[in-house]
Amino acid sequence: MTMNLDELNKRVSAARKETEARGETFYPGPSRIHLAAFPPKERWDDWVELESKAWPERKERRYMLVPTTCFNCESACGLLAYVDRESLQVRKFEGNPEHPGSRGRNCAKGPATLNQVTDPDRILYPLKRAGRRGEGKWVRVGWDEALNDIAARIRKAITEDRHNEVMYHVGRPGEDGFTERILAAWGVDGHNSHTNVCSSNARAGYQYWMGLDRPSPDHANAKVIFLISSHLETGHYFNPHAQRVIEAKAQGAKLIVFDTRLSNTATHADFWVSPYPGSEAAIVLSIANYLIQNDLYSREFVRRWWNWEEYMAVERPETQTTFENFESALKELYANYTFEFAAEESGVDAHVIEEIAKVVSTAGTRFSSHNWRSAAAGNSGGWQVARTLFMLNTLLGAVATEGGVFPNAWNKFVPKPIYTPPHPPRWNELTWPREYPLAMNELSFLLPHFLKEGRGRVDVYFTRVYNPVWTNPDGFSWIDVLTDENLIGCYVALTPTWNETAYFADYILPMGHGSERHDIHSYETHDAQWIGFRQPVLRAARERMGVKVSDTRLVNPGEVWEENEFWLELTWRIDPMGDLGIRSFAESKKHAGERLSVDEYYEYIFENSVPGLKERAAEEGLTPLDFMRRYGAFEVKKKTGAIYEEVVPEEELEDFRVDNFGRVYTKAPKPASTNIVPIASPDPDAEGRRLVGVKVDNKILRGFPTPSGRLEFYSRTLADWGWHDESIPTYIRSHVHPENLAEGQTVLISTFRLPIQIHTRSANAKWLDEIAHTNPLWIHPTHAARIDVRTGDLVRVETEIGYFIVRAWVTEGIRPGIVACSHHMGRWKLTEEGQRQLMATVSLDQEGSRWGLKKKRGAEAYSSSDPDTRRIWWTDVGVHQNLTFPVHPDPVSGQHCWHQSVRVRKAEAGDAYGDISVDLNLSREVYRKWLQMARPADKYSPDHTRRPYWLLRPLKPAREFFRLPEEQQLVSAD
Ligand code: SF4
């Protein structure tokens, strides 16, 4: 909460009077403000605080407070950098109270940005490989040399029509769409993301319902909150959501949490359920069945917004298409999902499930729910966890209501950029193979197998804040291909810090942390639309002092750059004369013939594409860019409400027609809009009319961006592309269902995060490392007793392709018989070079198909520019379990299904902590087994396309490239 300056001054005067009345000397506080929650924004140019190190002397220090956006997870919370006015160094980061999503609050990882900036082990200069890949020999090179070499390779690939050999693989994207547009400018279909090892299953579940792939729950106003994830602890939009969940709880909301492990979130729940992994959808469907059989759902909402007519017409043509008949069908479809059935599948007491169902039934339209990684990411068929959970919202009518769940794109704002290059004229099968036509994202984690099979090669491979060797399953397969220059010609790692994959790079190019780069962000943290601005704070501070900075490298440490300037410069150098038609997308509009600057790029967006920003900035006598540099965030809209109920205006209904299912197609062109809020499926009708809305009770309304324009209880897409049995919300038995486990096997949950670490990016934050640096195996006391293991004992965890040795942690916080291990830990380095606070030094061994990793040394104290590195007291940095996991692509969504069927036993003589052993022949076998489960487009596509056009796809190729080449158009086996 910010406080009005007059109010603060009044408080200071009152405090002064009180103190002086007692005969004491009054110290008005360094900033002459008494007990302010946050520095008021009027004082951000000159804020005074006492120097903590000078205590007890009262030494005042003056700061400039410069906003930016945290980059330590996807939440994009606001930060305020405290820039010392004397030294122009950042002294600390705190929350930005002007940020509508985070409202001044951060988790521990936000302030720890300071550690990352001052990390003595960070990479400060561009490095080029000097020895063999992975040998650990590097030479420092200039940016010019690196840029010219990489640009020349890309230009050659483009001019030789080898566009598909250029690939950009991203972990955490910066700005929505920035790099996709760069790749589109180059004309390459080279975007590759981490999403299929992260959230694709959840995305699929949501997308098949509402056409958009993320939920936006209005937790703060909910009466009942249902989380299949650990939101309060580490989940999606962690801090912005967590603070709103707690607000709702303070107002009496009930919190239901499904998590096999006792997470911090579960400890705050009114109902914590610890189901057998993979059984979540069975429980949720039993709750849905309770609502259905007892007529506790919103009939009106279901009648108006579900695509029940399409379901009845296609699936039950013998029955008259009436809503009453559909309701009978619905009762019949879900009748078997009883509480008893759910109890049998999940091991959760039927009475507990019934009690939860009753609580859900009381929520009405104030029912917020969320599932993201968690059970969705763990299980084959996990996408039905999200699909069944959102079904509860659609039954209750809690969609885009206060306290309900919104489609994400309605609660985020993506401004139009200065240039929008055309869709690339090609399709890259290395990332979008025809086996997975419905995959939510690129089959990124299968790349090593595809390369090994000879499906193609990559000439220039970029990773950006991504570490596939460590993050992905089957990391040895990545090392195998990264060390083969015939398969990957040149590997460029764009990274702020050392990581396991970067060791195998040809170039390591240092990129800035959250306070050292530009990006625009907007996320669905609540029912509003906002944009946040990430900026290099020392650049903004200097500009506030009147110094113009034209290149972020001038203010960053060493030669650390930012990606937006890097990509613009690289694009320029690929096509310096403009003969390839690429340069124009990186050219200034103001100064023809010059490269576009980031100032002009953002100036254009803030002036032309953000409604209300110009006016708001003018109130303070600022330009829109200056306003964003000063405050870091802007709220575009407060409540977006139920966009699907909006009436389509007359002017959008030119020569329109309405089809059998009420879909309204128009000849009117799409209205120019300042941002992209998807409101209709992109699929046109046979006469080229676009879908503009749906007819509901004689009104033409916006509807949802699905093929039917309604919420799709029945997915015709799934039915038509070979997944008929899964076309309605249903329960799919997971690959770790008991019937799929061999004798003596159990389930390993490897997906959970720790609240104070973030994947592969926070090892360079000493405060976080001190708090969390290891990942023991959670095991229940009954299970531990069975295998004669105590806390601290070494255990061997055997997966399908190898094993790892880890220490046991005996705890009642896990379901008996199931084990769990956090994936954040087990960082390693091969040489002395690297991040020394959280990386063990290891040896990497290979003999035939057998690969192994052995720990040589753990973390240890060392001398550096930071005296704290001499105080490192921990040696254990955990175990890299992901190396021992084979790939498990879900045949529908393409998501890697993380749960592992394992055997857990006492370590053998000779086993040492951190040992890893893997057989790549076995890894290849498992890959082939899962590939067999896929239903390829060649065989199942109903229209000779590679993929339904309406499904989201980052960097969509031009529409004609969705068609399968003529010779592959086989008639569907169905
Ligand atoms: S939740 Fe924490 S790590 Fe994520 S953006 Fe916010 S402060 Fe940063």
Residues whose N, C-alpha, C, O or C-beta is under 5 A from the ligand:
A	BS01	SF4	C70 N72 C73 E74 S75 A76 C77 N106 C107 K109 G110 F238 N239
